């Protein structure tokens, strides 16, 4: 079954709103054996031979507006999910880009660390500052989120100096 268009849903809504007020009920059978469907006030709205059809018709007056309201609720929920998926994709793309920049900065730092003359100073201390410099912004300041990441000199005690890149 194809998806209902907004025009089709609006046409259904207008038909439901134009119908005789409910609730409807199944009344007594007519002398000719037909099931009478009408309003609680006795206004006859339909007749049918089949009792299941009479039940369906009697409930359609109240069921149709409920179904239309549920469709509207689900469409709204679906729209929210689609917006969330789009936002998740934008966030993912941003983080993938940031990860690439950090990977490049770490590789650059590791290459520079290999070039440093470690006989003049504390290798890990030097490595830490070379790495921070690689992450620095245009003003030469370490990134503001570096402290949130928990990076400290102790994180570099296991850095393998020489011959390797970060992947």
C-alpha positions, 0 to 999 in steps of 0.5 A: 500500500502506498503512503497517504499524501497530506492531501488524502489525509486532509480529505479523510479528515474533512469527510470525518468532520462533515459526518453526523456527530457520534457516537453511532450505535447498532440499533434494532434490526429492521423488519426487512432484516437489515442492521440499522446503524444510527446516532444515540438520538435515533437518527438512522445513518446506515443499513447493512445485511452483514452484522460485522459491517454494521459494527465497522460502520458504527465504530468508524465515526469515532475510530477515524478521528482517532486514527487521524490523530495517531497518524499526525502524532507518528508523522511528528515523531518521525520528523523528529527522528529524521532531524536527530539522524541528520544532526547525528550525521553532522556531529559524526562528520565533525568528530571524524574531521577532528580525529583526523586533525588530532592524528595528524598533530600527533604524527607531526609531534612524534616526528618532531620528538625524534628530531629533538636532542634528548641529551639536553633535557627530560625526554618526556617533558620535551615530548609533552610540550612538543605534543602540546605545541602540535595541538596549539591554536593559531595564537600558540595556546594549547587547545581549551579542551586539552584539560577536559581530555585529561592529557598530562605528562604521565600519559606520555610515559608509554609513548614509544619514541623513535620510528613509529607513527600514531594510528 
